[in-house]
């Protein structure tokens, strides 16, 4: 941790959350994501395992949250299982966000349990194929449910509480009538909890056509900024104050919204 401590030595402050973007590649094309919109200014890349281990070595003793994702689908990384095993050696509190719309990932699902991934966030933006795939373009809703069930079964098999599974439901103008369905079924689907979150545009995106596609006129009028979650308004930016971000190539941007060339 010496390298990171050097960065924050003058302020005598250390981040609460480390974000390690192990790739910037995704299998879906979500229309409010820089990866889905192909607006990434860096080449598509997977973090080399050697670089990953160097970063984790420096986090010895870190007790904050370590997020193994940024602008990509982490389960696409060929070394994910070894990465999870390596993090478990250091007893790190790890988190992954995934769409789970992937075939042949049984080994990775079981590895999440065996190597104690602490938290899995599952993008779950609809309760049927039509509504889900409207935003998660290229996604398969039945495949997501299948993988959730497999993961729940692996937790039972290994008698483990990990990973804690959260369904993250982004509410759009098409799906605002579905929260009750989520509330009634999330446990049956294999999750431990669910969250209803505001949909946001890209940071500083002022494309009115894109905005009108996903937000009702009432919501556009009510919300002061559509590119910032309402809960963050009036608060200090959490990324600048609480996060340390390392991208797939080892670069360190100031925040998750920063798109360097």
C-alpha positions as CSV (number, residue, x, y, z in Angstrom):
1,X,0.0,0.0,0.0
2,X,3.1,2.2,0.1
3,X,2.5,3.6,-3.4
4,X,-1.1,4.6,-2.7
5,X,-0.2,6.0,0.7
6,X,2.4,8.2,-1.0
7,X,-0.4,9.7,-3.2
8,X,-2.5,10.7,-0.2
9,X,0.3,11.5,2.3
10,X,0.0,15.2,2.1
11,X,-3.7,15.1,2.9
12,X,-3.4,12.3,5.5
13,X,-6.4,10.8,3.8
14,X,-7.0,7.3,2.3
15,X,-9.9,6.3,0.1
16,X,-12.8,4.2,1.4
17,X,-13.3,2.5,-2.0
18,X,-10.8,1.1,-4.5
19,X,-12.1,0.7,-8.1
20,X,-10.1,-1.7,-10.2
21,X,-11.4,-1.6,-13.8
22,X,-10.3,-5.1,-14.9
23,X,-11.7,-4.4,-18.4
24,X,-13.6,-2.0,-20.5
25,X,-15.4,-4.6,-22.7
26,X,-19.0,-5.6,-22.5
27,X,-21.3,-8.1,-24.2
28,X,-24.3,-5.7,-24.2
29,X,-25.0,-2.3,-25.8
30,X,-26.8,-0.3,-23.1
31,X,-27.9,3.1,-24.6
32,X,-26.9,5.3,-21.6
33,X,-23.4,3.8,-21.1
34,X,-20.2,5.0,-22.7
35,X,-19.2,1.4,-23.4
36,X,-22.6,0.6,-24.9
37,X,-22.5,3.7,-27.0
38,X,-19.0,3.0,-28.1
39,X,-17.8,6.3,-26.7
40,X,-14.8,4.8,-24.9
41,X,-11.7,6.8,-25.8
42,X,-9.4,4.0,-24.9
43,X,-8.9,0.8,-26.8
44,X,-10.7,-2.3,-25.6
45,X,-8.5,-4.0,-23.2
46,X,-8.3,-6.5,-20.3
47,X,-6.1,-5.8,-17.3
48,X,-3.1,-8.1,-17.3
49,X,-3.0,-10.4,-14.3
50,X,0.5,-9.3,-13.4
51,X,-0.7,-5.7,-13.1
52,X,-3.7,-6.8,-11.1
53,X,-1.5,-8.7,-8.5
54,X,0.8,-5.7,-8.2
55,X,-2.3,-3.5,-7.3
56,X,-3.7,-6.1,-4.8
57,X,-0.3,-6.5,-3.1
58,X,-0.4,-2.8,-2.3
59,X,-3.8,-3.2,-0.7
60,X,-2.6,-5.4,2.1
61,X,-4.5,-4.5,5.2
62,X,-7.1,-2.4,3.3
63,X,-10.5,-2.8,4.9
64,X,-12.6,-0.7,2.5
65,X,-14.5,-1.9,-0.5
66,X,-12.6,-3.2,-3.6
67,X,-14.8,-2.9,-6.7
68,X,-13.6,-5.2,-9.5
69,X,-15.5,-3.3,-12.3
70,X,-15.8,0.0,-14.0
71,X,-16.9,0.4,-17.6
72,X,-17.0,-3.3,-18.6
73,X,-18.5,-6.7,-17.9
74,X,-16.1,-8.3,-15.4
75,X,-17.2,-11.9,-16.0
76,X,-15.7,-11.6,-19.5
77,X,-12.2,-11.6,-18.1
78,X,-10.5,-14.9,-18.6
79,X,-8.5,-14.5,-15.3
80,X,-11.5,-13.6,-13.1
81,X,-11.4,-16.8,-11.1
82,X,-7.7,-16.4,-10.3
83,X,-8.3,-12.8,-9.5
84,X,-11.1,-13.7,-7.0
85,X,-8.8,-16.3,-5.5
86,X,-6.0,-13.8,-5.1
87,X,-8.3,-11.2,-3.5
88,X,-9.5,-13.9,-1.1
89,X,-5.9,-14.5,0.1
90,X,-5.8,-10.9,1.3
91,X,-9.3,-11.1,2.8
92,X,-10.4,-8.1,0.7
93,X,-14.1,-7.0,0.7
94,X,-14.8,-7.4,-3.0
95,X,-17.7,-6.4,-5.2
96,X,-18.7,-7.0,-8.8
97,X,-21.5,-5.6,-10.9
98,X,-22.6,-7.8,-13.8
99,X,-25.4,-8.2,-16.2
100,X,-25.2,-12.1,-15.8
101,X,-26.5,-12.4,-19.4
102,X,-23.7,-14.8,-20.3
103,X,-23.5,-18.4,-21.3
104,X,-21.1,-21.0,-19.8
105,X,-20.1,-19.1,-16.7
106,X,-20.8,-21.9,-14.2
107,X,-17.2,-22.0,-13.1
108,X,-17.1,-18.3,-12.4
109,X,-20.3,-18.4,-10.5
110,X,-19.1,-21.1,-8.3
111,X,-15.7,-19.2,-7.8
112,X,-17.7,-16.2,-6.5
113,X,-18.9,-18.5,-3.7
114,X,-15.7,-20.4,-3.1
115,X,-13.5,-17.3,-3.0
116,X,-16.1,-15.2,-1.0
117,X,-16.9,-12.4,-3.3
118,X,-18.7,-10.2,-0.8
119,X,-21.3,-8.5,-3.0
120,X,-22.7,-9.1,-6.5
121,X,-24.8,-6.4,-8.1
122,X,-26.9,-7.7,-10.9
123,X,-28.3,-5.3,-13.6
124,X,-31.9,-6.2,-13.6
125,X,-33.9,-3.6,-15.5
126,X,-37.1,-5.3,-16.4
127,X,-39.3,-8.3,-15.4
128,X,-39.6,-9.8,-18.9
129,X,-37.6,-10.1,-22.0
130,X,-39.2,-7.1,-23.9
131,X,-38.7,-4.6,-21.1
132,X,-35.3,-5.9,-20.0
133,X,-33.8,-6.0,-23.5
134,X,-35.1,-2.5,-24.4
135,X,-32.3,-1.1,-22.2
136,X,-30.0,-4.1,-21.9
137,X,-29.6,-4.4,-25.6
138,X,-28.4,-7.9,-26.5
139,X,-29.3,-9.3,-23.2
140,X,-31.3,-12.5,-22.4
141,X,-33.6,-12.2,-19.4
142,X,-34.2,-15.9,-19.1
143,X,-30.4,-16.4,-19.1
144,X,-30.1,-13.9,-16.2
145,X,-32.7,-15.8,-14.2
146,X,-30.9,-19.1,-15.0
147,X,-27.6,-17.8,-13.8
148,X,-29.1,-16.3,-10.6
149,X,-30.6,-19.7,-9.8
150,X,-27.3,-21.5,-10.4
151,X,-25.5,-19.0,-8.1
152,X,-28.1,-19.5,-5.4
153,X,-27.6,-23.2,-5.7
154,X,-23.8,-22.9,-5.4
155,X,-24.3,-20.9,-2.2
156,X,-26.5,-23.7,-0.8
157,X,-24.0,-26.3,-1.9
158,X,-21.1,-24.6,-0.2
159,X,-23.2,-23.4,2.8
160,X,-22.1,-19.8,2.1
161,X,-23.7,-16.5,2.5
162,X,-21.4,-15.1,-0.2
163,X,-21.8,-13.4,-2.4
164,X,-24.7,-11.2,-1.1
165,X,-26.8,-10.7,-4.3
166,X,-28.5,-7.4,-5.0
167,X,-30.8,-6.8,-8.0
168,X,-30.2,-3.3,-9.3
169,X,-33.3,-2.0,-11.0
170,X,-33.0,1.2,-13.1
171,X,-36.4,2.7,-13.4
172,X,-37.2,4.2,-16.8
173,X,-40.5,5.6,-18.2
174,X,-41.2,2.1,-19.5
175,X,-40.8,0.2,-16.3
176,X,-42.0,2.5,-13.6
177,X,-45.0,0.2,-13.0
178,X,-42.9,-2.8,-12.1
179,X,-41.4,-2.3,-8.6
180,X,-44.1,-4.4,-7.0
181,X,-43.2,-7.3,-9.2
182,X,-39.6,-7.0,-8.2
183,X,-40.6,-6.7,-4.5
184,X,-42.7,-9.9,-4.7
185,X,-40.2,-12.0,-6.6
186,X,-36.6,-11.0,-5.9
187,X,-36.1,-13.8,-3.3
188,X,-37.6,-16.4,-5.5
189,X,-35.2,-15.3,-8.3
190,X,-32.3,-16.0,-5.9
191,X,-31.4,-12.5,-4.7
192,X,-30.9,-11.2,-1.2
193,X,-32.2,-7.7,-1.8
194,X,-33.2,-5.3,-4.6
195,X,-32.8,-1.6,-5.1
196,X,-34.8,0.8,-7.2
197,X,-32.4,3.4,-8.7
198,X,-32.8,6.4,-10.8
199,X,-31.7,6.1,-14.4
200,X,-29.1,8.7,-15.3
201,X,-27.7,10.0,-18.6
202,X,-24.0,10.2,-19.4
203,X,-22.2,12.9,-17.4
204,X,-22.9,16.2,-19.1
205,X,-24.9,14.6,-21.8
206,X,-27.4,17.2,-23.3
207,X,-28.8,15.0,-26.1
208,X,-32.5,15.9,-25.8
209,X,-33.6,13.1,-28.1
210,X,-31.8,10.5,-25.9
211,X,-33.3,12.1,-22.8
212,X,-36.8,12.0,-24.1
213,X,-36.4,8.3,-25.0
214,X,-35.9,7.2,-21.4
215,X,-37.4,9.9,-19.1
216,X,-41.0,11.1,-18.7
217,X,-41.8,14.8,-19.2
218,X,-42.6,15.0,-15.5
219,X,-39.3,13.5,-14.4
220,X,-37.4,15.8,-16.7
221,X,-39.1,18.8,-15.1
222,X,-38.7,17.5,-11.6
223,X,-35.1,16.5,-11.7
224,X,-32.6,19.4,-11.9
225,X,-29.9,17.2,-13.4
226,X,-30.5,14.0,-15.2
227,X,-26.8,13.1,-15.4
228,X,-26.5,13.0,-11.5
229,X,-28.3,10.7,-9.1
230,X,-30.7,12.8,-7.0
231,X,-29.1,11.5,-3.8
232,X,-25.8,13.2,-4.7
233,X,-27.2,16.7,-5.2
234,X,-25.8,19.1,-2.7
235,X,-23.2,16.6,-1.5
236,X,-19.5,16.5,-2.1
237,X,-18.6,14.4,-5.1
238,X,-18.0,10.9,-3.6
239,X,-15.6,9.9,-6.4
240,X,-13.2,12.7,-5.7
241,X,-13.3,12.3,-1.9
242,X,-13.9,8.6,-1.3
243,X,-12.7,6.6,-4.3
244,X,-9.4,5.6,-5.9
245,X,-9.8,4.3,-9.5
246,X,-7.3,2.3,-11.5
247,X,-8.2,1.5,-15.0
248,X,-7.4,-1.6,-17.1
249,X,-4.2,-0.1,-18.4
250,X,-3.0,1.0,-15.0
251,X,-3.9,4.7,-15.4
252,X,-5.5,6.6,-12.5
253,X,-8.4,9.0,-13.5
254,X,-9.8,11.5,-11.0
255,X,-13.3,10.0,-11.1
256,X,-15.4,7.3,-12.8
257,X,-16.9,9.9,-15.2
258,X,-13.5,11.0,-16.5
259,X,-12.9,9.9,-20.1
260,X,-9.2,10.3,-20.9
261,X,-7.8,9.7,-24.4
